[in-house]
Amino acid sequence: MTLPTTRLMQVFDLRHPVLSAPMAFAGGGALAAAVSRAGGLGLIGGGYGDPAWLEEQFALADGERVGVGFITWSLRKSPALLTDVLRHRPVAVMLSFGDPRPFVDEIRAAGARVICQCQDMGHVMDAVEVRADVIVAQGAEAGGHGASRGTMSFVPEVADHLSRHAPETLLLAAGGIADGRGLAAALMLGADGVLMGTRLWAAREALVQPGHHGAILETDGDGTVRTTIADIARQIPWPRGFTARIRRNAFTERWHGREAALQTAVATEAPRYRQAFAAGDPEQTGVWFGEAAGLIHAIEPAADIVTRVSSEAVRCLERATGGRS
């Protein structure tokens, strides 16, 4: 038995139905290129919009077919950033955490596909309205920012909605997916593939400090928390309804549940947080990974991760079907 050729693989000409999440500060050009070379599609993390950093990361992608992702509410503050990035001819642009409407026409005019990451059914309906090519149903298990829906129920609900209202739209599952079992489950739930963040955050090519990579290997799925304290410490005003999943550590023990006190102390705590993050301190800053930490036991090349996830999914599907192709 071989992995079924999904619509995602056909549309994007992929060997594996795997996209890397455009993780701010971690998903750079080297990681995106490695995922694409392995037969998936890598996305550079546009984050909060640093033009010089994005230019550097596209250069590091070295001409590979890659995409890019943006935090949409932040992109609205610097819309020219999208125009600059589109000159690199990304395969796709992912918009997350905000209204995609101001950007979809420009993305399509540049020949890129529109991916909308969604955290609830309201977001899904907005994405359908703008005729997104791909919708990512992101569960709360995911690392970094998200909301409250769980992957297992959210993905099939979105699949049902798309089958009725936008059958040509592709669907990716995200949140807690780190191995072939997750990919096989996503396909069974109605997705065309997966968007993986945490598992590829733990790739050698990710822009992650060694101390933070070490922390994920010591952490199980219980070792994260959804919180706003990292954004308070960084003085980044995220919209209401979104929280961040980060590792439980000394920073979260000190401040989670004491958000007002952190606000009061932010003049001191903000530089302390940034210094600890830059140093790769695993205890005194936000360490940005999700519940899939409990499934990760090594820091490996991205290509090995992508190909193994697909081969594991094949074995899972073979067991489920008794070996019938």
Secondary structure, DSSP 8 states (H G I E B T S, - for coil): ------HHHHHHT-SSSEEE---TTT--HHHHHHHHHTTSBEEEE-TT--HHHHHHHHHHTTT--EEEEEEHHHHTT-THHHHHHHTT--SEEEEESS--TTTHHHHHHTT-EEEEEESSHHHHHHHHHTT-SEEEEE-TTSSEEE-S--HHHHHHHHHHHHHHH-TTSEEEEESS--SHHHHHHHHHTT-SEEEESHHHHTBTTS---HHHHHHHHT--TTSEEEESHHHHHHT----TT-EEEEE-SHHHHHHTT-HHHHHHTHHHHHHHHHHHHHHT-SSSS-----GGGGG----B-HHHHHHHHHHHHHHHHHHHHTT--
